[in-house]
Amino acid sequence: MIEIVILGRGGQGGVTLAKLIAMTYFLQGQDAQAFGVYAAERSGAPLRAFVRADNQEILCRNQITEPDHLVVLDRTLVTDHIASGLKPGGWIVLNSPDPPSVFAGEFPGYRIATIDANSIAIACGLGTRTTPIVNTTILGATARVLGETFEAVRAALEELKFVGPNLESARRAYETVSVAETPAGTCSARSSSRSVVTTMSILDPDAGIPPQTQTGSWARQKPMQRSFTSPCNQGCPAGNDVRGFLAAIKEKQFDLALEILHRTTPLPGVCGRVCPAPCMDACHRNELDEPVNIRELERYVADHASPAAAAAMNRNHAVAVIGSGPAGLAAAYHLGRLGYGVTIFEAGSELGGVMRTGIPEYRLPRPVLDREIEHVLEHGVTAQTRCKVGKTELLKFSQRFAAVFVATGLQEARALNLGIQDSTHIMQGIAFLDEALTGHMSLKGERIIVLGGGNTAVDASRTAIRLGASEACIVYRRTRAEMPAIKEEVDEALEEGVLLKELLGPVALNRNGNGSGWTLECQRMRLGEPDQSGRRSPVAIEGEAGRLGLPCDRVILALGQLGDLSLFPEGSEVREGETLIGLTGAPIFAGGDLASNEGTVAAAIGSGRKAAWHIHRTLSGEDLFPKETAPVVSAATIRLTAFQRASQARGSILEPAGRIRSFNEVRVGLSESADHEVAVLESQRCFTCGACTGCDICRANCPEGVLTRRGTDYAFDYDYCKGCGLCAFECPRGVILMEQL
């Protein structure tokens, strides 16, 4: 890529020159970019213009601070500072009648070219003696210096209808420009033939000559730069810094991206596969085309980056964690990071809880789960399996440990009275999925009906197909639109041949009179008014027309689960609204689905982290909870026109006909390459909502040039700001607000 900065004054045609230079490259098949920044809309006011050209698409839209070459249209702008940021060996093209040798000592390490553009422009009738228009003249000189042919210059001028005297002035400059091919040597005293000019450099961060009249008193509002919470960060139940880890991917810093994720979650590889991705639902990119594929990027980082080594911290307190599901693992992980000795007690034979027993391998391969559990254990966490904890054990733990965290999940499955008690033909969904993991179960030729509309129902129906069922049908009392299951999982189930029967409520399971299977009697439903969940309630349709019988061989109940609170002493619960937050009489805390029943891995991870903070505050007095959270940036403040449309990168997926023959992972993930191209490009679709990126668009649109930048922070000169609001209006990410005075 070649980058050029043009310095000039209003009336000289500097911005047009940028367009002409860009056109010479564009007509030769390159991607080109040209834009200007005005200090003020007045003749003679300093301005900057920029040119980029490359053989591939140019994605950067910031102002240029480290150009390859510099073009100066007015010699009064020439100071010792104008080469600040200019790359060594670059050309400086000056509008001056003096030869390059006059400037050699002033700009060591650079190549100098000079052209008396004012005289040529005046001779060709371009502008006036007081304000000559030198853009086409400088174009000819610059093209010659940069090795372009005059035919390229002619083509650009003709394309933009600059002919006659403009073409002639460009030709004269092309033929007469003076160059010093070798970089200038050491700095020496300024030639006595030149006057000392003290004008500040346009490239200096504090540059720009403000109007002589202070206009700040006119303003009725003033711009303020603020930071906001991005909608994806707000929407993540695990509390991940989505915006932060995407920014790291943009820079190809995958280890940093994983480190950012590990600040909040120990299970990015799990969530990158099974999370319903509310962050993507909240993504403001939905307003333009499609959301950033955050879930796939989280998975990609977890699978391709190297985790940082666990930090060594030691505290005197030890904590017990009951249950090794996502909440228990998250609490243990964060307590371990804080230096506590943590012991996990798990009733099953392996760690992982519902992630191991309730999520099929085609969604969550066990090596991924094992890898992330091992990362938790590396933080000073130990585990005891086959250790079921009852009231007696809990009491002992409260005396043995400094604190106890209970995250036993939802152990009690919701039952349904279908008229018979037959465990062979009526199974609970979680028990069915757990048994299917053994590899000893077969449903060959059976007709399976699954009752429910959540992820467990979808998982059970897809598992039944893989176990040989001749038919798997989900029966749901609402419509598909109200199903809480992940949309993509429902889509994949239907692709695999699972049937979905909506608006049916199960009534009874009856054995057929001829002994050939069973019939599930159902009540037809219609949708009524919304209930507490916000979904429309199912209402029975009475009469014979409201009944329907469905033949089947087995019914699987996936109606949800309830927490088993019998573990706790009676009367010891402390709740905040509907959420159980702790127990009286002992430092015992509860979290995950047991406390909130939110039902997602991500929500349980967030609950576990917060529980760790509660425990840490109780034991140490240190409060890690954020004191204040910035408001979420509104979609209305995101300037969509500043961004190009780009399709979402989707992960590969196995074909339905092949995937139902095994429990191999269905979603393969984003395409891999040595330079991680697909993942990086997808991360670049992120708007970075609510955070300043230093894009300089506010400066480019400020008519008074009152903004200065230090890194990604901007300062406003309110003495000269009229409060026009252009900076706020043009800000792509909604971080500049207008405050009323």
C-alpha positions in Angstrom: 0.0 0.0 0.0 1.1 3.5 -0.7 0.0 6.4 1.5 0.3 10.1 0.7 -0.5 13.1 2.9 -1.2 16.4 1.2 -0.8 19.7 3.1 -2.3 22.9 1.7 -4.7 25.8 2.2 -8.3 26.3 1.2 -8.6 27.5 -2.3 -5.5 25.7 -3.7 -7.4 22.5 -4.6 -5.7 20.1 -2.2 -8.6 17.8 -1.8 -9.1 17.7 -5.6 -5.4 16.9 -6.0 -6.0 13.9 -3.7 -8.8 12.7 -6.0 -6.6 13.2 -9.1 -3.7 11.2 -7.6 -6.1 8.4 -6.5 -7.6 8.4 -10.0 -4.2 7.8 -11.6 -3.8 4.6 -9.5 -7.5 3.6 -10.0 -7.3 3.7 -13.8 -4.3 1.4 -13.5 -6.4 -1.3 -11.8 -5.6 -0.5 -8.1 -7.9 0.1 -5.3 -7.7 3.8 -4.3 -9.0 6.1 -1.6 -9.0 9.9 -1.3 -10.5 12.2 1.3 -9.8 15.5 3.0 -9.9 17.2 6.4 -10.7 20.9 6.5 -9.6 23.0 9.3 -12.3 25.6 8.4 -14.4 26.4 5.4 -12.5 29.5 4.5 -10.0 30.4 1.8 -6.5 30.2 3.1 -7.3 28.0 6.0 -5.0 25.0 6.5 -6.2 21.7 5.3 -5.0 18.1 4.9 -5.9 15.5 2.3 -5.0 11.8 2.1 -4.5 9.2 -0.6 -4.2 5.5 -0.4 -3.6 3.0 -3.2 -3.1 -0.7 -3.0 -3.4 -3.8 -5.2 -6.1 -5.2 -2.9 -9.2 -3.8 -1.2 -8.5 -1.0 1.2 -10.3 -1.5 4.5 -8.6 1.1 6.6 -10.5 4.4 6.7 -8.5 6.3 9.3 -6.5 9.4 8.6 -2.9 8.8 7.6 -0.3 9.6 10.3 2.7 7.7 9.0 2.7 8.4 5.2 5.1 7.1 2.6 5.2 10.5 0.9 4.3 14.1 1.6 3.1 16.8 -0.8 3.1 20.4 0.4 1.1 22.9 -1.7 2.1 26.1 0.3 5.6 26.9 1.4 4.4 28.8 4.5 3.4 25.4 5.9 7.0 24.1 5.6 8.5 23.8 9.1 10.8 21.3 10.8 7.8 19.3 12.0 6.0 18.5 8.8 8.0 15.3 8.3 6.8 13.9 11.7 5.6 10.4 11.0 6.9 10.3 7.4 8.5 7.0 6.7 12.3 7.2 6.1 13.4 7.6 2.5 10.0 9.0 1.5 9.5 11.8 -1.0 8.7 15.3 0.1 7.2 17.2 -2.9 7.3 21.0 -2.2 5.7 23.9 -4.1 8.8 26.2 -4.2 10.9 27.9 -6.8 14.0 26.9 -4.8 16.0 23.8 -5.8 15.8 20.7 -3.6 19.3 21.4 -2.2 17.9 24.4 -0.3 15.9 21.9 1.8 18.4 19.1 2.1 19.6 20.0 5.5 16.2 20.5 6.9 14.8 17.1 6.1 17.6 14.5 6.7 16.8 11.0 5.5 14.2 12.0 2.9 14.2 12.6 -0.9 13.2 16.2 -1.9 11.5 17.4 -5.0 10.5 21.0 -5.8 8.3 22.6 -8.4 7.4 26.3 -8.9 3.7 25.4 -9.1 2.5 28.9 -8.4 4.2 30.3 -11.5 3.1 27.5 -13.7 -0.5 27.7 -12.5 -0.6 31.5 -13.0 1.0 31.2 -16.5 -1.7 28.7 -17.4 -4.5 30.9 -16.1 -5.4 28.7 -13.1 -6.6 30.8 -10.2 -5.2 34.3 -9.4 -1.9 35.7 -8.4 -3.1 35.8 -4.8 -4.7 32.3 -4.8 -3.3 30.2 -7.6 -5.0 26.8 -8.1 -2.0 24.5 -8.1 -3.6 21.0 -7.9 -3.1 19.9 -11.5 0.4 21.3 -11.5 1.4 19.5 -8.4 -0.2 16.3 -9.9 2.2 16.4 -12.8 5.2 16.9 -10.5 4.1 14.2 -8.0 3.5 11.6 -10.8 6.9 12.2 -12.2 8.5 11.8 -8.8 6.6 8.6 -8.0 7.5 7.0 -11.3 4.2 7.3 -13.0 3.9 8.0 -16.8 2.4 11.2 -18.1 -0.1 9.0 -19.9 -1.4 8.0 -16.5 -1.7 11.7 -15.6 -3.5 12.5 -18.8 -6.0 9.6 -18.3 -6.8 10.8 -14.8 -7.3 14.4 -15.8 -9.5 13.5 -18.8 -11.5 11.1 -16.6 -12.3 13.9 -14.2 -12.8 16.5 -17.0 -9.6 18.5 -16.2 -8.4 19.4 -19.7 -7.1 22.5 -21.5 -4.9 24.6 -19.1 -5.0 21.9 -16.4 -3.5 19.4 -18.7 -0.9 21.9 -19.9 0.1 22.9 -16.4 0.5 19.2 -15.4 2.7 18.6 -18.5 5.0 21.5 -17.7 5.4 20.4 -14.1 6.0 16.8 -15.1 8.9 18.0 -17.4 10.4 20.6 -15.1 10.2 19.2 -11.5 13.5 19.2 -9.7 14.5 16.2 -7.7 17.2 15.1 -5.3 17.2 11.4 -5.8 19.3 10.5 -2.7 18.0 11.2 0.8 19.1 14.4 2.3 22.1 14.2 4.7 22.5 15.6 8.2 20.6 18.6 9.3 22.4 22.0 8.7 21.5 25.6 9.1 18.6 26.9 7.1 19.6 28.6 3.9 19.9 32.3 4.3 17.7 32.7 1.1 14.7 31.4 3.0 12.8 33.2 5.7 12.1 31.4 9.0 8.4 30.3 9.2 7.0 29.4 12.6 3.7 28.0 11.5 2.8 24.8 13.4 2.9 21.6 11.3 -0.4 20.2 10.0 0.8 16.8 11.1 1.3 17.8 14.7 -1.5 16.5 16.9 -2.1 20.1 18.1 -2.1 21.5 14.6 -4.7 23.6 12.9 -5.1 27.3 12.9 -8.4 28.1 14.6 -10.6 31.0 13.5 -9.4 34.3 14.9 -12.9 34.9 16.3 -13.7 32.8 19.3 -17.1 31.2 18.5 -17.6 29.1 21.5 -19.9 31.7 23.0 -22.4 31.0 20.2 -22.8 27.3 21.2 -25.9 26.0 22.8 -24.5 22.5 23.1 -21.1 20.9 23.3 -19.7 17.5 22.2 -18.5 15.1 24.9 -16.7 11.8 24.3 -18.0 8.9 26.3 -17.6 5.1 26.5 -20.6 2.8 26.5 -21.3 -0.9 27.1 -21.6 -2.7 23.8 -24.9 -4.7 23.3 -23.0 -8.0 22.9 -21.3 -7.5 26.3 -24.6 -6.6 27.9 -26.3 -9.6 26.3 -23.7 -12.3 27.4 -25.0 -14.2 30.4 -21.4 -15.4 31.2 -20.3 -11.7 31.4 -17.6 -12.1 28.6 -15.9 -9.0 27.2 -17.1 -9.8 23.7 -16.0 -6.5 22.2 -12.5 -7.0 23.7 -11.8 -10.5 22.5 -13.1 -9.6 19.0 -10.7 -6.6 18.9 -7.8 -9.0 19.8 -8.8 -11.3 16.9 -8.8 -8.3 14.5 -5.1 -7.9 15.4 -4.5 -11.7 15.0 -3.7 -11.8 18.7 -5.4 -15.1 19.4 -3.7 -15.9 22.7 -4.7 -12.5 24.0 -8.3 -13.1 22.8 -8.3 -16.4 24.8 -6.8 -14.6 27.8 -9.6 -12.0 27.6 -12.2 -14.8 27.5 -10.5 -16.6 30.4 -11.0 -13.6 32.6 -14.7 -14.4 32.8 -15.2 -18.0 31.6 -13.2 -21.3 31.9 -15.4 -22.9 29.2 -15.1 -20.9 25.9 -14.9 -24.1 23.8 -18.1 -25.4 25.4 -20.0 -22.1 25.0 -18.7 -21.7 21.5 -20.7 -24.9 20.7 -23.8 -25.0 22.9 -24.6 -21.4 23.8 -27.9 -19.9 22.3 -25.8 -16.8 21.7 -28.0 -13.9 23.0 -25.0 -11.7 22.3 -25.6 -12.3 18.6 -29.3 -11.5 19.0 -28.2 -8.2 20.6 -25.6 -7.3 18.0 -26.3 -4.0 16.3 -24.9 -5.4 13.1 -28.4 -7.0 12.8 -29.5 -3.5 11.7 -27.2 -3.6 8.6 -27.0 -7.2 7.5 -26.2 -10.1 9.8 -24.8 -10.3 13.3 -21.1 -11.0 13.9 -20.7 -14.8 14.4 -19.5 -14.4 18.0 -20.3 -18.0 19.0 -18.1 -19.4 16.2 -15.3 -16.9 16.9 -15.3 -17.9 20.6 -15.1 -21.6 19.6 -12.3 -20.8 17.1 -10.2 -19.0 19.8 -10.7 -21.8 22.3 -9.6 -24.4 19.8 -6.7 -22.5 18.3 -5.1 -20.4 21.0 -2.8 -21.3 23.9 -4.0 -20.6 27.4 -1.8 -18.6 29.7 -0.2 -20.5 32.6 -2.2 -20.4 35.9 -1.0 -17.7 38.3 0.4 -18.8 41.6 -1.7 -17.3 44.5 -2.2 -18.7 47.9 -4.8 -17.8 50.6 -5.4 -19.4 53.9 -9.1 -20.2 53.2 -10.4 -23.4 51.5 -13.8 -23.6 49.8 -16.0 -26.6 48.9 -17.9 -26.6 45.7 -20.8 -29.1 45.4 -21.4 -30.1 41.8 -19.2 -29.9 38.7 -21.6 -28.5 36.1 -20.8 -25.1 34.5 -21.7 -23.1 37.6 -19.6 -25.3 39.9 -16.6 -25.3 37.5 -16.8 -21.5 37.0 -16.9 -20.8 40.8 -14.0 -23.2 41.4 -12.0 -21.7 38.6 -12.5 -18.1 39.7 -11.8 -18.9 43.4 -8.7 -20.8 42.2 -7.6 -17.7 40.3 -8.0 -15.7 43.5 -5.7 -18.1 45.4 -8.2 -20.2 47.4 -7.9 -23.9 47.8 -10.9 -25.4 46.2 -12.3 -28.9 46.3 -15.1 -30.0 44.0 -17.4 -32.8 45.1 -19.2 -34.5 42.3 -21.8 -37.3 42.7 -21.1 -38.8 39.2 -18.1 -40.7 38.1 -16.7 -37.8 35.9 -16.7 -34.1 36.1 -18.9 -31.9 33.9 -22.4 -32.3 35.2 -25.2 -31.8 32.7 -22.6 -30.8 30.0 -21.4 -34.4 30.1 -24.6 -36.3 30.7 -27.2 -34.1 29.1 -25.5 -32.7 25.9 -24.9 -35.2 23.1 -21.5 -35.6 21.7 -22.6 -34.4 18.2 -22.9 -31.0 19.9 -20.2 -31.2 22.5 -17.3 -33.6 21.9 -16.0 -35.0 25.1 -12.3 -34.1 24.4 -13.3 -30.4 24.3 -15.1 -30.7 27.7 -12.2 -32.6 29.2 -9.6 -30.0 27.9 -11.5 -27.2 29.6 -12.1 -29.1 32.8 -8.3 -29.8 33.0 -7.7 -26.0 32.6 -9.9 -25.4 35.7 -8.0 -28.0 37.7 -4.7 -26.4 36.8 -5.8 -23.4 39.0 -5.3 -25.2 42.3 -8.6 -27.0 42.1 -9.0 -30.7 43.3 -12.0 -32.9 42.7 -13.6 -35.9 44.3 -16.0 -37.9 42.2 -18.7 -40.4 43.3 -19.3 -38.3 46.3 -22.9 -37.5 46.8 -23.5 -34.8 49.3 -26.6 -34.8 51.7 -27.6 -32.7 54.6 -25.2 -34.4 56.9 -22.2 -33.9 54.6 -23.2 -30.3 53.9 -23.2 -29.6 57.6 -19.8 -31.1 58.0 -18.5 -29.1 55.0 -19.8 -25.8 56.6 -17.6 -26.6 59.6 -14.6 -27.9 57.6 -14.4 -25.2 54.9 -14.4 -21.4 55.1 -17.3 -21.4 52.6 -19.5 -23.8 50.6 -20.9 -23.3 47.1 -23.8 -25.5 46.1 -24.4 -25.8 42.4 -26.2 -29.1 42.0 -28.3 -27.9 39.1 -31.8 -29.1 38.4 -32.0 -32.7 39.6 -35.8 -33.2 39.7 -37.3 -33.8 36.3 -40.9 -32.6 35.8 -43.3 -35.5 35.6 -46.5 -35.8 33.6 -49.4 -38.1 34.4 -50.2 -40.0 31.2 -52.3 -42.6 32.9 -49.6 -45.3 33.3 -46.3 -45.7 35.2 -44.1 -47.6 32.7 -40.5 -46.7 32.8 -39.8 -48.7 29.7 -42.2 -46.7 27.5 -42.0 -43.4 29.3 -38.5 -42.0 30.0 -37.2 -38.7 31.3 -35.2 -36.8 28.6 -32.1 -36.3 30.8 -32.0 -39.9 31.8 -32.5 -41.0 28.2 -29.6 -38.8 27.0 -27.4 -40.1 29.8 -28.2 -43.7 29.0 -27.6 -43.1 25.3 -24.0 -42.1 26.2 -23.3 -45.6 27.3 -23.5 -46.9 23.7 -25.6 -49.9 24.7 -29.0 -48.4 23.8 -30.9 -49.2 20.6 -34.2 -47.8 19.3 -34.1 -49.6 16.0 -37.5 -49.4 14.3 -39.2 -47.6 17.1 -41.5 -44.6 16.8 -40.4 -42.0 19.4 -42.4 -39.1 20.6 -40.6 -36.3 22.6 -42.7 -33.9 24.7 -41.3 -30.4 25.1 -39.8 -27.5 23.2 -36.4 -26.9 24.8 -32.9 -28.0 24.0 -33.4 -31.3 25.8 -36.4 -32.1 23.6 -34.4 -31.4 20.5 -31.4 -33.3 21.7 -33.5 -36.3 22.6 -35.2 -36.4 19.2 -31.9 -36.1 17.3 -30.3 -38.8 19.5 -33.3 -41.1 18.9 -32.7 -40.8 15.1 -29.0 -41.7 15.7 -30.1 -44.7 17.8 -32.1 -46.1 14.9 -35.6 -44.9 15.6 -37.8 -45.1 12.5 -39.5 -41.9 13.5 -38.8 -39.2 16.0 -41.5 -36.5 16.6 -41.4 -33.5 18.9 -44.9 -32.7 20.3 -45.2 -29.1 21.6 -48.2 -27.3 23.0 -47.2 -24.0 21.5 -45.8 -23.2 18.0 -42.2 -23.3 16.8 -41.9 -19.5 17.3 -42.3 -20.0 21.0 -39.9 -22.9 21.4 -37.0 -22.0 23.8 -34.6 -24.3 22.0 -31.8 -22.9 20.0 -33.1 -22.0 16.6 -30.2 -23.6 14.7 -30.6 -26.8 16.6 -34.3 -27.0 15.6 -33.3 -26.4 12.0 -30.8 -29.2 12.1 -33.3 -31.5 13.7 -35.8 -31.0 11.0 -33.0 -31.5 8.4 -32.3 -34.8 10.0 -35.9 -36.0 9.6 -37.3 -35.1 13.0 -41.0 -34.2 12.9 -42.5 -31.3 14.7 -46.2 -31.3 15.7 -47.3 -28.0 17.1 -50.2 -26.9 19.3 -50.8 -30.3 20.8 -51.0 -31.0 24.6 -50.5 -34.7 25.7 -53.3 -36.2 27.7 -52.8 -40.0 28.0 -50.7 -42.9 26.7 -52.9 -45.9 25.8 -51.9 -49.3 24.7 -53.4 -50.3 21.4 -56.1 -53.0 21.5 -54.2 -55.3 19.2 -51.1 -55.1 21.3 -49.1 -53.4 18.5 -47.6 -50.4 20.3 -49.1 -47.4 21.9 -51.2 -44.2 21.1 -50.5 -40.9 22.7 -53.8 -39.1 23.0 -53.4 -35.3 22.5 -55.5 -32.2 22.9 -55.4 -29.6 20.2 -54.5 -26.2 21.4 -54.6 -22.6 20.2 -52.5 -19.6 21.5 -54.1 -17.2 23.9 -52.7 -14.3 25.8 -49.0 -14.1 26.9 -48.1 -15.6 30.2 -45.3 -14.6 32.7 -42.7 -15.9 30.3 -43.8 -13.5 27.6 -45.0 -16.3 25.3 -48.6 -16.8 24.4 -50.3 -19.4 26.5 -51.8 -22.6 25.0 -55.5 -22.9 25.3 -57.4 -26.2 24.8 -59.8 -26.6 21.8 -62.8 -28.4 23.3 -64.9 -31.1 21.5 -64.1 -34.1 19.4 -62.3 -32.0 16.8 -59.8 -31.1 19.5 -58.6 -34.7 20.0 -55.8 -36.4 18.1 -54.1 -39.8 18.6 -50.4 -40.3 17.7 -49.0 -43.8 17.3 -45.7 -44.5 19.1 -43.6 -47.0 20.8 -41.9 -44.8 23.4 -42.5 -41.3 25.0 -39.7 -39.2 26.2 -40.5 -36.4 28.6 -38.4 -33.2 28.2 -40.6 -30.8 30.2 -37.8 -29.2 32.2 -36.3 -29.8 35.6 -36.6 -28.4 39.1 -34.0 -27.8 41.8 -33.8 -30.2 44.7 -33.6 -28.0 47.8 -33.9 -30.9 50.2 -30.1 -30.7 50.7 -30.5 -27.5 52.7 -31.7 -27.1 56.2 -35.4 -26.0 56.4 -36.0 -22.3 56.6 -32.4 -21.4 55.7 -33.0 -20.1 52.2 -32.3 -16.4 51.4 -33.8 -15.1 48.2 -33.5 -12.0 46.1 -36.8 -11.9 44.2 -36.9 -15.4 42.6 -33.2 -16.0 42.9 -31.7 -18.0 45.7 -28.6 -16.2 46.9 -27.5 -18.0 50.1 -28.4 -19.7 53.3 -28.6 -18.4 56.9 -26.5 -19.8 59.7 -23.4 -20.8 57.7 -21.3 -19.4 54.8 -23.2 -21.5 52.2 -24.0 -20.1 48.8 -26.1 -21.4 46.0 -25.8 -20.7 42.2 -26.4 -21.9 38.7 -29.7 -23.4 37.7 -30.4 -24.4 41.3 -30.7 -20.7 42.1 -32.0 -19.1 39.0 -33.3 -21.9 36.6 -32.1 -19.9 33.6 -31.2 -23.2 31.9 -28.1 -22.2 29.8 -24.4 -23.0 30.3 -23.5 -19.4 29.8 -25.9 -18.2 32.5 -24.6 -20.8 34.9 -21.0 -19.7 34.2 -22.0 -16.1 35.0 -23.7 -17.2 38.2 -20.6 -19.2 39.2 -18.3 -16.3 38.8 -20.6 -14.0 40.8 -20.8 -16.6 43.5 -17.0 -16.7 43.6 -17.0 -12.9 44.1 -19.6 -13.1 46.9 -17.5 -15.7 48.7 -14.3 -13.7 48.2 -16.1 -10.6 49.6 -17.3 -12.5 52.6 -13.8 -14.0 53.3 -11.6 -11.1 52.4 -13.7 -8.0 52.5 -12.6 -7.1 48.9 -15.4 -6.2 46.6 -14.8 -7.3 43.0 -18.3 -6.4 41.7 -18.3 -3.5 39.2 -19.2 -0.3 41.0 -20.8 1.2 37.9 -21.7 -0.1 34.5 -21.8 2.3 31.5 -25.1 2.4 29.7 -25.6 0.3 26.6 -25.0 2.1 23.4 -28.2 2.6 21.4 -28.5 1.1 17.9 -29.9 4.5 16.8 -26.5 6.1 17.5 -24.5 3.7 15.3 -23.9 5.3 11.9 -24.5 2.3 9.6 -23.5 4.2 6.5 -19.9 4.2 7.7 -19.7 0.4 7.4 -19.8 -1.8 4.3 -22.2 -4.7 4.0 -20.5 -8.1 4.4 -21.9 -11.6 4.7 -21.5 -13.5 8.0 -18.9 -16.2 8.0 -20.6 -19.5 8.9 -18.9 -22.6 10.2 -19.0 -25.8 8.1 -21.6 -28.4 8.9 -21.9 -32.1 8.1 -24.6 -33.1 5.6 -27.8 -34.5 7.3 -27.6 -37.9 5.5 -24.2 -38.6 6.8 -24.3 -37.1 10.3 -27.3 -39.1 11.5 -25.2 -42.3 11.2 -22.9 -41.4 14.1 -22.4 -39.0 17.1 -19.6 -37.2 15.4 -19.7 -33.4 15.9 -22.2 -31.9 13.4 -20.7 -28.3 13.3 -17.1 -28.3 12.2 -16.4 -24.6 12.8 -14.9 -21.8 10.8 -12.4 -22.7 8.1 -8.8 -22.9 9.2 -5.7 -21.4 7.6 -2.2 -20.5 8.6 -3.1 -16.8 8.8 -6.6 -17.4 10.3 -8.1 -15.4 7.5 -11.7 -16.3 7.9 -11.8 -15.7 11.6 -10.0 -12.3 11.3 -12.3 -11.2 8.5 -15.4 -12.1 10.6 -14.0 -10.2 13.6 -13.5 -7.2 11.4 -17.3 -7.1 10.8 -17.6 -5.9 14.4 -18.7 -2.3 14.8 -16.9 -1.9 18.1 -20.1 -0.3 19.4 -19.7 2.2 22.2 -15.9 2.3 22.1 -13.7 4.9 20.3 -11.2 3.3 17.8 -9.5 6.6 16.9 -11.0 6.5 13.4 -10.7 10.3 13.1 -14.1 10.6 11.3 -15.1 13.2 13.9 -12.0 15.3 13.1 -12.6 14.8 9.3 -16.1 16.3 9.6 -15.3 19.1 12.1 -15.7 22.4 10.1 -13.6 24.3 12.6 -10.8 21.9 13.3 -11.2 22.1 17.1 -10.5 18.4 17.8 -7.1 17.0 18.8 -6.3 13.4 19.5 -4.1 11.6 22.0 -4.3 7.9 21.2 -8.0 7.2 21.1 -9.0 10.1 23.3 -10.1 13.4 21.8 -10.1 16.9 23.2 -12.5 19.6 22.1 -11.5 23.3 22.0 -14.7 24.8 23.3 -13.4 28.3 22.7 -13.9 27.7 19.0 -16.5 24.9 18.9 -19.9 26.2 17.7 -21.7 23.1 18.9 -22.8 22.2 15.4 -23.0 18.5 16.3 -21.4 17.2 13.1 -18.8 15.1 15.1 -21.6 13.4 17.0 -23.7 12.9 14.0 -20.9 11.3 12.0 -19.3 9.2 14.8 -19.7 5.6 13.6 -19.8 4.1 17.1 -22.0 6.5 19.0 -19.3 7.6 21.5 -19.7 11.4 21.0 -22.8 13.0 22.6 -24.0 16.6 22.5 -24.5 18.1 25.9 -26.9 21.0 26.2 -25.5 24.1 27.7 
